[in-house]
């Protein structure tokens, strides 16, 4: 966005405790290339549904910057979303919200009708919603069908100019994600038992509470010698994994409480010219489209068939090229920035809301 001439200020928690690892993260102020990172004290750090910005600091920031538009990167039912929407309304600043929640079951237990009333009240005061998937968009429309919603990834992926591919023997498969039940790595291991005759290897990037159980399963199925367990790594180290892979496999499950919200890892692999196989879990199938293979969740036989379909190098390469083309067109940093900017321009001009246009002030 900054490269397109916008002055961008990002308000973030000054201190934040990660929900999974429990580490305390501290953010400092910085300004670089048209982007200002502005830390604000928050209550309840590490609790996404409950935290709030320091009221006076938030108010001062909005009054000083007087942005043309505010985008909130939180779900509709969170405390901070309601707080920022109210603060923006007082200053007559248009608001859009980026949401990823795509599971209808999450809507039934949140104090029921009261929670839905709160979400609908928030939606009455926003100009538009950027949904990370069609499933997320459908939930927003169910809460308030007159809301202007568009499906745009919230985070783009880097698409290298010339993807690298390391030489190796056989078919190199990869899994990247948390080692938890919902990610379905056990389904992948079961599927691989159907392909003992193929020359494949599997690289597992990630860690989690199910690692010991999954390693034991791999040993019990006599697969351990073909699997490399990398553990948790930084995003930069994940990027160095892509040249080693022929196929990324995302075997995620779906349930009443969870479904893949973004498919970002799949899009990143696609941008690096890696063929992809995924399950029909949330956003994964939307990201893959017809540029890869999609199978039902929790179905080792269907997944094994898809893996077999990638065994031919020419077929695999054809999917890899299609995946890269789709990722560049839809999920690259440039593509996401352009689509989001057009949406913002429509909001600010009043095209989608019937509201009068907002006077230009040069900050978002």
C-alpha positions as CSV (number, residue, x, y, z in Angstrom):
1,X,0.0,0.0,0.0
2,X,2.8,2.4,0.9
3,X,4.4,1.7,-2.5
4,X,1.2,2.9,-4.1
5,X,1.5,6.4,-2.5
6,X,-0.5,5.8,0.6
7,X,0.5,6.9,4.1
8,X,-0.2,3.9,6.3
9,X,-0.3,3.9,10.1
10,X,-0.7,0.5,11.9
11,X,-1.9,0.5,15.5
12,X,-0.8,-2.7,17.2
13,X,-0.6,-3.9,20.8
14,X,2.5,-2.6,22.6
15,X,2.7,-5.9,24.6
16,X,1.2,-9.1,23.5
17,X,1.2,-12.6,25.0
18,X,1.0,-15.3,22.3
19,X,-1.9,-17.6,23.0
20,X,-0.1,-20.8,22.0
21,X,3.5,-20.4,23.1
22,X,2.9,-17.9,25.9
23,X,5.8,-15.7,24.9
24,X,5.6,-11.9,25.6
25,X,6.0,-9.9,22.4
26,X,6.9,-6.2,22.6
27,X,6.5,-3.8,19.7
28,X,8.4,-0.5,19.3
29,X,7.5,2.5,17.2
30,X,9.0,2.7,13.8
31,X,8.5,4.5,10.5
32,X,9.8,3.2,7.2
33,X,8.9,3.7,3.6
34,X,5.6,5.3,4.3
35,X,4.5,2.8,7.0
36,X,4.3,3.8,10.7
37,X,4.0,1.1,13.3
38,X,2.3,2.7,16.4
39,X,2.2,0.6,19.6
40,X,-0.7,1.1,21.9
41,X,-1.2,-0.3,25.4
42,X,-3.9,-3.0,25.6
43,X,-5.9,-4.7,28.3
44,X,-6.0,-8.5,28.4
45,X,-3.0,-9.1,26.1
46,X,-3.1,-12.5,24.6
47,X,-6.9,-12.8,24.7
48,X,-8.0,-11.9,21.2
49,X,-11.7,-11.7,22.0
50,X,-11.3,-9.5,25.1
51,X,-8.4,-7.1,24.6
52,X,-9.0,-3.3,24.2
53,X,-6.7,-0.4,23.3
54,X,-6.0,2.3,25.9
55,X,-8.9,4.6,25.2
56,X,-7.1,8.0,25.4
57,X,-4.1,6.8,23.3
58,X,-6.4,5.4,20.6
59,X,-8.5,8.6,20.6
60,X,-5.4,10.8,20.3
61,X,-4.0,8.7,17.5
62,X,-7.2,8.9,15.4
63,X,-7.6,12.7,16.0
64,X,-4.0,13.3,15.1
65,X,-3.9,11.2,12.0
66,X,-7.5,11.9,10.8
67,X,-7.3,9.0,8.3
68,X,-9.5,8.7,5.3
69,X,-10.3,5.1,6.2
70,X,-9.8,2.7,9.1
71,X,-9.4,-1.1,8.5
72,X,-9.9,-3.3,11.5
73,X,-8.1,-6.7,11.4
74,X,-10.3,-8.4,14.0
75,X,-13.5,-10.5,14.1
76,X,-16.9,-8.8,14.5
77,X,-17.5,-10.0,18.0
78,X,-14.3,-8.8,19.6
79,X,-14.1,-6.0,22.2
80,X,-11.5,-4.1,20.2
81,X,-13.6,-4.1,17.1
82,X,-16.5,-2.5,18.9
83,X,-14.2,0.0,20.5
84,X,-12.6,1.2,17.3
85,X,-15.9,1.3,15.4
86,X,-17.3,3.6,18.1
87,X,-14.2,5.8,18.1
88,X,-14.3,6.1,14.3
89,X,-18.0,6.9,14.3
90,X,-17.5,9.8,16.7
91,X,-14.9,11.3,14.2
92,X,-17.0,10.3,11.1
93,X,-14.2,8.2,9.7
94,X,-15.4,5.3,7.5
95,X,-14.5,1.8,8.7
96,X,-14.0,-1.6,7.0
97,X,-13.4,-4.8,8.8
98,X,-11.3,-7.8,7.7
99,X,-12.7,-11.1,9.0
100,X,-11.7,-14.7,8.6
101,X,-14.2,-16.6,10.8
102,X,-15.9,-19.2,8.5
103,X,-17.5,-21.7,10.8
104,X,-21.3,-21.4,11.4
105,X,-21.0,-23.5,14.6
106,X,-19.0,-20.7,16.2
107,X,-22.2,-18.5,16.1
108,X,-24.3,-20.7,18.3
109,X,-22.5,-20.7,21.5
110,X,-21.5,-17.0,21.9
111,X,-24.4,-16.2,24.2
112,X,-26.7,-16.8,21.2
113,X,-29.0,-13.9,20.2
114,X,-27.0,-11.3,22.2
115,X,-23.8,-12.1,20.3
116,X,-25.6,-11.9,17.0
117,X,-27.2,-8.6,18.0
118,X,-23.8,-7.2,18.8
119,X,-22.3,-8.3,15.5
120,X,-25.2,-6.8,13.6
121,X,-24.9,-3.6,15.5
122,X,-21.2,-3.4,14.5
123,X,-22.1,-4.1,10.9
124,X,-24.6,-1.2,10.9
125,X,-21.7,1.2,11.5
126,X,-19.2,-0.1,8.9
127,X,-18.9,0.7,5.2
128,X,-17.7,-2.8,4.1
129,X,-16.2,-6.1,5.1
130,X,-13.2,-7.8,3.6
131,X,-13.7,-11.6,4.1
132,X,-10.8,-14.0,3.8
133,X,-13.0,-16.7,2.2
134,X,-16.4,-17.3,0.7
135,X,-17.4,-19.0,3.9
136,X,-16.5,-16.0,6.0
137,X,-18.4,-13.8,3.5
138,X,-21.5,-16.0,3.9
139,X,-21.5,-15.6,7.7
140,X,-21.3,-11.8,7.4
141,X,-24.3,-11.8,5.0
142,X,-26.2,-14.0,7.4
143,X,-25.8,-11.4,10.1
144,X,-26.7,-8.5,7.9
145,X,-27.5,-9.2,4.2
146,X,-27.2,-5.5,3.1
147,X,-23.5,-5.4,4.2
148,X,-21.1,-4.8,1.3
149,X,-18.7,-7.8,1.4
150,X,-15.9,-8.7,-0.9
151,X,-13.6,-11.7,-0.7
152,X,-9.9,-10.7,-0.5
153,X,-7.0,-12.5,1.2
154,X,-5.8,-10.5,4.2
155,X,-2.2,-11.4,3.6
156,X,-0.4,-11.7,0.3
157,X,2.4,-14.0,-0.5
158,X,5.8,-13.3,-2.0
159,X,6.2,-14.6,-5.5
160,X,9.8,-15.0,-6.5
161,X,10.8,-13.9,-10.0
162,X,12.5,-17.2,-10.6
163,X,11.5,-19.9,-8.2
164,X,14.3,-22.3,-7.3
165,X,14.1,-26.1,-7.4
166,X,16.7,-28.3,-5.7
167,X,17.7,-31.5,-7.3
168,X,16.6,-34.7,-5.5
169,X,15.6,-38.3,-6.1
170,X,12.0,-39.4,-6.2
171,X,9.0,-37.3,-5.2
172,X,9.5,-34.8,-2.4
173,X,6.3,-34.2,-0.4
174,X,5.9,-31.6,2.3
175,X,3.6,-30.7,5.2
176,X,3.7,-27.2,6.8
177,X,1.6,-26.5,9.9
178,X,0.9,-27.0,13.6
179,X,1.1,-30.7,14.7
180,X,-2.4,-30.8,16.0
181,X,-5.4,-33.1,15.3
182,X,-7.3,-30.6,13.1
183,X,-4.4,-30.3,10.7
184,X,-4.8,-34.0,9.6
185,X,-1.2,-35.1,9.4
186,X,-2.2,-38.6,10.6
187,X,-4.5,-38.8,7.6
188,X,-1.5,-38.1,5.3
189,X,0.6,-40.8,7.1
190,X,-2.2,-43.3,6.6
191,X,-2.4,-42.3,2.9
192,X,1.3,-42.8,2.4
193,X,1.1,-46.4,3.6
194,X,-0.7,-47.1,0.3
195,X,2.4,-46.0,-1.7
196,X,5.2,-48.0,-0.3
197,X,6.3,-48.8,-3.9
198,X,6.7,-45.2,-4.9
199,X,10.0,-43.3,-4.3
200,X,8.8,-40.5,-2.0
201,X,10.0,-38.6,1.0
202,X,8.1,-36.4,3.4
203,X,9.4,-33.2,5.1
204,X,7.3,-32.1,8.1
205,X,7.7,-28.4,9.0
206,X,6.1,-27.5,12.3
207,X,5.6,-28.6,15.9
208,X,2.8,-29.1,18.4
209,X,1.4,-31.3,21.1
210,X,0.6,-34.2,18.7
211,X,4.2,-34.5,17.5
212,X,5.1,-37.5,19.7
213,X,1.9,-39.3,18.8
214,X,2.5,-38.7,15.0
215,X,6.1,-39.8,15.2
216,X,4.9,-43.0,16.9
217,X,2.3,-43.5,14.2
218,X,5.0,-43.1,11.4
219,X,7.1,-45.7,13.1
220,X,4.2,-48.1,13.6
221,X,3.4,-47.8,9.9
222,X,7.0,-48.3,8.9
223,X,7.3,-44.9,7.3
224,X,9.8,-43.3,9.7
225,X,12.9,-43.7,7.5
226,X,11.3,-41.6,4.7
227,X,10.2,-38.7,7.0
228,X,12.2,-35.7,8.1
229,X,10.8,-33.8,11.1
230,X,12.1,-30.2,10.9
231,X,10.2,-28.8,13.9
232,X,9.0,-25.2,14.3
233,X,10.9,-22.7,12.1
234,X,10.7,-19.0,11.2
235,X,8.9,-17.7,8.1
236,X,12.3,-17.2,6.4
237,X,13.2,-20.8,7.1
238,X,9.8,-21.9,5.7
239,X,10.6,-20.0,2.5
240,X,13.9,-21.9,2.2
241,X,11.8,-25.2,2.3
242,X,9.9,-24.5,-1.0
243,X,12.8,-25.3,-3.4
244,X,13.1,-28.8,-1.7
245,X,9.5,-29.8,-2.4
246,X,7.6,-31.1,-5.4
247,X,4.2,-31.2,-3.7
248,X,2.7,-29.6,-0.6
249,X,-0.1,-31.5,1.1
250,X,-2.6,-29.8,3.3
251,X,-4.7,-32.6,4.8
252,X,-6.8,-30.4,7.2
253,X,-10.0,-31.5,8.8
254,X,-13.2,-29.6,9.3
255,X,-15.5,-29.6,12.3
256,X,-18.4,-27.6,13.8
257,X,-15.8,-25.5,15.6
258,X,-13.0,-25.1,13.1
259,X,-12.2,-25.0,9.4
260,X,-9.1,-23.6,7.6
261,X,-9.7,-19.9,7.6
262,X,-7.2,-18.7,5.0
263,X,-5.1,-21.3,3.2
264,X,-2.1,-18.9,3.3
265,X,0.5,-21.7,3.4
266,X,-1.0,-23.3,0.3
267,X,-0.9,-20.0,-1.6
268,X,2.7,-19.5,-0.6
269,X,3.7,-22.9,-1.9
270,X,1.8,-22.2,-5.1
271,X,3.6,-18.9,-5.6
272,X,6.9,-20.8,-5.3
273,X,5.9,-23.2,-8.1
274,X,5.1,-26.2,-5.9
275,X,2.2,-28.5,-6.8
276,X,-0.5,-28.7,-4.1
277,X,-3.0,-31.2,-2.8
278,X,-5.5,-30.1,-0.2
279,X,-8.7,-31.1,1.5
280,X,-12.1,-29.4,1.2
281,X,-11.6,-27.6,4.5
282,X,-12.6,-24.0,4.6
283,X,-10.5,-21.7,2.4
284,X,-8.1,-24.4,1.2
285,X,-10.2,-25.5,-1.8
286,X,-10.9,-21.9,-2.7
287,X,-7.2,-21.1,-2.8
288,X,-6.4,-24.2,-4.9
289,X,-9.2,-23.9,-7.4
290,X,-8.4,-26.0,-10.5
291,X,-4.7,-25.5,-10.1
292,X,-4.2,-28.5,-7.8
293,X,-6.0,-31.5,-6.4
294,X,-8.7,-31.3,-3.7
295,X,-10.0,-34.3,-1.8
296,X,-12.5,-34.8,1.1
297,X,-11.1,-34.4,4.7
298,X,-10.4,-37.5,6.7
299,X,-10.2,-39.8,3.7
300,X,-6.8,-41.6,3.4
301,X,-7.9,-43.5,0.3
302,X,-8.9,-40.3,-1.6
303,X,-5.7,-38.6,-0.5
304,X,-3.6,-41.6,-1.5
305,X,-5.2,-41.5,-5.0
306,X,-4.3,-37.8,-5.3
307,X,-0.7,-38.5,-4.3
308,X,-0.6,-41.2,-6.9
309,X,-1.8,-38.7,-9.4
310,X,1.2,-36.5,-8.7
311,X,3.7,-39.3,-9.2
312,X,4.2,-38.6,-12.9
313,X,6.8,-35.7,-13.2
314,X,5.1,-34.1,-16.2
315,X,1.7,-34.1,-14.5
316,X,3.3,-32.7,-11.3
317,X,5.0,-30.0,-13.2
318,X,1.9,-29.0,-15.1
319,X,0.1,-28.5,-11.7
320,X,3.0,-26.6,-10.4
321,X,3.0,-24.1,-13.3
322,X,-0.8,-23.7,-13.0
323,X,-0.5,-23.1,-9.2
324,X,2.1,-20.4,-9.7
325,X,0.1,-18.6,-12.3
326,X,-3.0,-18.7,-10.0
327,X,-1.1,-17.5,-7.0
328,X,0.5,-14.5,-8.8
329,X,-2.8,-13.4,-10.2
330,X,-4.8,-13.7,-7.0
331,X,-2.7,-14.1,-3.9
332,X,0.6,-12.3,-4.5
333,X,1.4,-9.1,-2.5
334,X,0.8,-7.0,-5.6
335,X,-2.5,-8.7,-6.4
336,X,-3.9,-8.4,-2.9
337,X,-2.7,-4.7,-2.6
338,X,-4.4,-3.8,-5.9
339,X,-7.7,-5.5,-5.0
340,X,-7.7,-4.0,-1.5
341,X,-6.9,-0.5,-2.8
342,X,-9.8,-0.6,-5.3
343,X,-12.1,-1.6,-2.5
344,X,-10.9,1.2,-0.3
345,X,-11.3,3.7,-3.1
346,X,-14.9,2.6,-3.6
347,X,-15.6,3.0,0.1
348,X,-14.0,6.4,0.4
349,X,-15.8,7.7,-2.7
350,X,-19.1,6.5,-1.4
351,X,-19.7,4.2,-4.4
352,X,-20.7,1.1,-2.5
353,X,-22.4,2.6,0.5
354,X,-24.5,5.4,-0.8
355,X,-22.7,7.7,1.7
356,X,-21.2,11.0,0.6
357,X,-17.5,10.8,-0.4
358,X,-14.9,11.5,2.3
359,X,-12.6,14.5,1.8
360,X,-9.1,13.4,1.0
361,X,-6.7,13.5,4.0
362,X,-3.8,11.3,2.7
363,X,-3.7,8.7,5.5
364,X,-5.2,5.2,5.8
